[in-house]
């Protein structure tokens, strides 16, 4: 009997020792951030995979099962959360909801009155702010601190492990920032880059650039507006258009043909966050 009890105790202890914190995130960059800090102590499920529209995404049954077992959900204020967070709360009443962006200063969505004029009055974005906060290294530092705090509070016995990983991740973020500044060192301050979907405002603000967006709410511009955008692009000497694989690039290709420039497929939803920002910087610098 004592042997059986000892075996059960050993199995229980081993299970407790290797138990992971189950985390849900909305987009792939968040998964990277959580894994950088949580390492082998966390199990992360990502809702919106690259290539899926984060505005209208609907979770799969397997993801709903993961929600039912999760300890923490890190919302990041993207649009799909508006329709689903309350359902997730009903699915798992014990799951904690912790804002990864607590402390981040949000940027208002672009208005583009100078381009859209009368037509712009018809468009009202679902969010008054830009949710793509993670394309700024400064913002990711804030998120990293929030992740470290949340994991340490949920799993205090591994705080030292999380702290070490947190410090390493901050070093990586700083290194990425330094590389981006080096890449853009010969790019004039205030340089404009054209994007289809307005996803790069925080990146632009951090590096003294200007994002020039084509679409609103995922809608293609009308022919009259397309002509105005082409004229503006010529005036600004735009060298490339960044199209996002989650959205149509029909208008981007039409503008590119007219201007004789290239369309570069890019997404802020990439899992390899640092490499993705460096790629963006190189493209803007025309490297």
TARAVEN-V668701 format. One record per run of one state. SS is the DSSP state (H for helix, E for strand, - for the rest). FROM is the first residue (numbers start at 1). LEN is the number of residues. If there is no record, write none. Layout:
SS FROM LEN
SS FROM LEN
//
This chain:
- 1 1
H 2 16
- 18 3
E 21 7
H 28 14
E 42 7
- 49 12
H 61 9
- 70 2
E 72 3
- 75 5
H 80 12
- 92 4
E 96 2
- 98 10
E 108 1
- 109 4
H 113 8
- 121 8
E 129 1
- 130 3
H 133 3
- 136 1
H 137 18
- 155 1
H 156 28
- 184 8
E 192 4
- 196 5
H 201 6
- 207 3
E 210 4
- 214 2
E 216 1
- 217 2
E 219 1
- 220 3
H 223 14
- 237 3
E 240 4
- 244 6
H 250 10
- 260 2
E 262 4
- 266 7
H 273 12
- 285 3
//
